[in-house]
Amino acid sequence: MVKMKKLISITFVIAMLSTIAFSQDSRTNERGSARDDVPYHKFSVSTTYLTFLNFGPEEQNIHMCEFHFGYKITPKDKIEIKVASWELFEPMGIPWGPYKMQESEAYPGRLKESGIGLTYQRLLWKGLFAQIEILPLWKTYLDEDKEKIDDGFKLYTSYHIGYHIPLLKNRFFIEPQVHCNYWPFDTKGPAGFEEKESKCNNYFLFEPNLYIGVNF
């Protein structure tokens, strides 16, 4: 119940920020040249809000760490290098519902995934954007004592729709968004882990997120 309330709160915040962003763009266009006064930056660094939430009960702490290093090819096109690492305590493919975040679905240990990938973002209209990410992940299986027991590989992709909101004359920005995740290739792990994975999908739909970044 607590996790569900947290999800609802995050979704509500994303919806509110998107509404504010659209209204800000509308007012800016009415003023005419206001958007022309905003500095243009080619480089950016950003991270998901989850990077700042590595606290709470250890059994559900994924130790998330993710950073994007971006470069604008054009005013509407941006590419990024994505560096990410996390530790899963349950399969990523458990859909929203009663089985998510349940102890009965937990791994007999931890699955640490780390990788470096690429991201492409295309501005569609005002701040609305579409984005695709491709992230090869190296997997390390850990037992309950955090001892390594096996390795593996996953090809992880994600598909995003979001809204870019500039702050403080475009020096900073936030990007509320929703993404769907799909991993077409995923090697099998130890028996205890594979038992949990075999019941799950190789995709996860409609995950809300919020990215925070700085331009320079």
Secondary structure as a PSIPRED ss2 file (coil, helix, strand):
# PSIPRED VFORMAT (PSIPRED V4.0)

   1 M C   1.000  0.000  0.000
   2 V H   0.000  1.000  0.000
   3 K H   0.000  1.000  0.000
   4 M H   0.000  1.000  0.000
   5 K H   0.000  1.000  0.000
   6 K H   0.000  1.000  0.000
   7 L H   0.000  1.000  0.000
   8 I H   0.000  1.000  0.000
   9 S H   0.000  1.000  0.000
  10 I H   0.000  1.000  0.000
  11 T H   0.000  1.000  0.000
  12 F H   0.000  1.000  0.000
  13 V H   0.000  1.000  0.000
  14 I H   0.000  1.000  0.000
  15 A H   0.000  1.000  0.000
  16 M H   0.000  1.000  0.000
  17 L H   0.000  1.000  0.000
  18 S H   0.000  1.000  0.000
  19 T H   0.000  1.000  0.000
  20 I H   0.000  1.000  0.000
  21 A H   0.000  1.000  0.000
  22 F H   0.000  1.000  0.000
  23 S H   0.000  1.000  0.000
  24 Q H   0.000  1.000  0.000
  25 D H   0.000  1.000  0.000
  26 S H   0.000  1.000  0.000
  27 R H   0.000  1.000  0.000
  28 T H   0.000  1.000  0.000
  29 N H   0.000  1.000  0.000
  30 E H   0.000  1.000  0.000
  31 R H   0.000  1.000  0.000
  32 G C   1.000  0.000  0.000
  33 S C   1.000  0.000  0.000
  34 A H   0.000  1.000  0.000
  35 R H   0.000  1.000  0.000
  36 D H   0.000  1.000  0.000
  37 D H   0.000  1.000  0.000
  38 V C   1.000  0.000  0.000
  39 P C   1.000  0.000  0.000
  40 Y C   1.000  0.000  0.000
  41 H C   1.000  0.000  0.000
  42 K C   1.000  0.000  0.000
  43 F E   0.000  0.000  1.000
  44 S E   0.000  0.000  1.000
  45 V E   0.000  0.000  1.000
  46 S E   0.000  0.000  1.000
  47 T E   0.000  0.000  1.000
  48 T E   0.000  0.000  1.000
  49 Y H   0.000  1.000  0.000
  50 L H   0.000  1.000  0.000
  51 T H   0.000  1.000  0.000
  52 F H   0.000  1.000  0.000
  53 L C   1.000  0.000  0.000
  54 N C   1.000  0.000  0.000
  55 F C   1.000  0.000  0.000
  56 G C   1.000  0.000  0.000
  57 P C   1.000  0.000  0.000
  58 E H   0.000  1.000  0.000
  59 E H   0.000  1.000  0.000
  60 Q H   0.000  1.000  0.000
  61 N C   1.000  0.000  0.000
  62 I C   1.000  0.000  0.000
  63 H C   1.000  0.000  0.000
  64 M C   1.000  0.000  0.000
  65 C E   0.000  0.000  1.000
  66 E E   0.000  0.000  1.000
  67 F E   0.000  0.000  1.000
  68 H E   0.000  0.000  1.000
  69 F E   0.000  0.000  1.000
  70 G E   0.000  0.000  1.000
  71 Y E   0.000  0.000  1.000
  72 K E   0.000  0.000  1.000
  73 I E   0.000  0.000  1.000
  74 T E   0.000  0.000  1.000
  75 P C   1.000  0.000  0.000
  76 K C   1.000  0.000  0.000
  77 D E   0.000  0.000  1.000
  78 K E   0.000  0.000  1.000
  79 I E   0.000  0.000  1.000
  80 E E   0.000  0.000  1.000
  81 I E   0.000  0.000  1.000
  82 K E   0.000  0.000  1.000
  83 V E   0.000  0.000  1.000
  84 A E   0.000  0.000  1.000
  85 S E   0.000  0.000  1.000
  86 W E   0.000  0.000  1.000
  87 E E   0.000  0.000  1.000
  88 L E   0.000  0.000  1.000
  89 F C   1.000  0.000  0.000
  90 E C   1.000  0.000  0.000
  91 P C   1.000  0.000  0.000
  92 M C   1.000  0.000  0.000
  93 G C   1.000  0.000  0.000
  94 I C   1.000  0.000  0.000
  95 P C   1.000  0.000  0.000
  96 W C   1.000  0.000  0.000
  97 G C   1.000  0.000  0.000
  98 P C   1.000  0.000  0.000
  99 Y C   1.000  0.000  0.000
 100 K C   1.000  0.000  0.000
 101 M C   1.000  0.000  0.000
 102 Q C   1.000  0.000  0.000
 103 E H   0.000  1.000  0.000
 104 S H   0.000  1.000  0.000
 105 E H   0.000  1.000  0.000
 106 A C   1.000  0.000  0.000
 107 Y C   1.000  0.000  0.000
 108 P C   1.000  0.000  0.000
 109 G C   1.000  0.000  0.000
 110 R E   0.000  0.000  1.000
 111 L E   0.000  0.000  1.000
 112 K E   0.000  0.000  1.000
 113 E E   0.000  0.000  1.000
 114 S E   0.000  0.000  1.000
 115 G E   0.000  0.000  1.000
 116 I E   0.000  0.000  1.000
 117 G E   0.000  0.000  1.000
 118 L E   0.000  0.000  1.000
 119 T E   0.000  0.000  1.000
 120 Y E   0.000  0.000  1.000
 121 Q E   0.000  0.000  1.000
 122 R E   0.000  0.000  1.000
 123 L E   0.000  0.000  1.000
 124 L E   0.000  0.000  1.000
 125 W E   0.000  0.000  1.000
 126 K C   1.000  0.000  0.000
 127 G C   1.000  0.000  0.000
 128 L E   0.000  0.000  1.000
 129 F E   0.000  0.000  1.000
 130 A E   0.000  0.000  1.000
 131 Q E   0.000  0.000  1.000
 132 I E   0.000  0.000  1.000
 133 E E   0.000  0.000  1.000
 134 I E   0.000  0.000  1.000
 135 L E   0.000  0.000  1.000
 136 P E   0.000  0.000  1.000
 137 L E   0.000  0.000  1.000
 138 W E   0.000  0.000  1.000
 139 K E   0.000  0.000  1.000
 140 T E   0.000  0.000  1.000
 141 Y E   0.000  0.000  1.000
 142 L E   0.000  0.000  1.000
 143 D C   1.000  0.000  0.000
 144 E C   1.000  0.000  0.000
 145 D C   1.000  0.000  0.000
 146 K C   1.000  0.000  0.000
 147 E C   1.000  0.000  0.000
 148 K E   0.000  0.000  1.000
 149 I E   0.000  0.000  1.000
 150 D E   0.000  0.000  1.000
 151 D E   0.000  0.000  1.000
 152 G E   0.000  0.000  1.000
 153 F E   0.000  0.000  1.000
 154 K E   0.000  0.000  1.000
 155 L E   0.000  0.000  1.000
 156 Y E   0.000  0.000  1.000
 157 T E   0.000  0.000  1.000
 158 S E   0.000  0.000  1.000
 159 Y E   0.000  0.000  1.000
 160 H E   0.000  0.000  1.000
 161 I E   0.000  0.000  1.000
 162 G E   0.000  0.000  1.000
 163 Y E   0.000  0.000  1.000
 164 H C   1.000  0.000  0.000
 165 I E   0.000  0.000  1.000
 166 P E   0.000  0.000  1.000
 167 L E   0.000  0.000  1.000
 168 L C   1.000  0.000  0.000
 169 K C   1.000  0.000  0.000
 170 N C   1.000  0.000  0.000
 171 R C   1.000  0.000  0.000
 172 F E   0.000  0.000  1.000
 173 F E   0.000  0.000  1.000
 174 I E   0.000  0.000  1.000
 175 E E   0.000  0.000  1.000
 176 P E   0.000  0.000  1.000
 177 Q E   0.000  0.000  1.000
 178 V E   0.000  0.000  1.000
 179 H E   0.000  0.000  1.000
 180 C E   0.000  0.000  1.000
 181 N E   0.000  0.000  1.000
 182 Y E   0.000  0.000  1.000
 183 W E   0.000  0.000  1.000
 184 P E   0.000  0.000  1.000
 185 F E   0.000  0.000  1.000
 186 D E   0.000  0.000  1.000
 187 T C   1.000  0.000  0.000
 188 K C   1.000  0.000  0.000
 189 G C   1.000  0.000  0.000
 190 P C   1.000  0.000  0.000
 191 A H   0.000  1.000  0.000
 192 G H   0.000  1.000  0.000
 193 F H   0.000  1.000  0.000
 194 E H   0.000  1.000  0.000
 195 E H   0.000  1.000  0.000
 196 K H   0.000  1.000  0.000
 197 E H   0.000  1.000  0.000
 198 S C   1.000  0.000  0.000
 199 K C   1.000  0.000  0.000
 200 C C   1.000  0.000  0.000
 201 N C   1.000  0.000  0.000
 202 N C   1.000  0.000  0.000
 203 Y E   0.000  0.000  1.000
 204 F E   0.000  0.000  1.000
 205 L E   0.000  0.000  1.000
 206 F E   0.000  0.000  1.000
 207 E E   0.000  0.000  1.000
 208 P E   0.000  0.000  1.000
 209 N E   0.000  0.000  1.000
 210 L E   0.000  0.000  1.000
 211 Y E   0.000  0.000  1.000
 212 I E   0.000  0.000  1.000
 213 G E   0.000  0.000  1.000
 214 V E   0.000  0.000  1.000
 215 N E   0.000  0.000  1.000
 216 F C   1.000  0.000  0.000
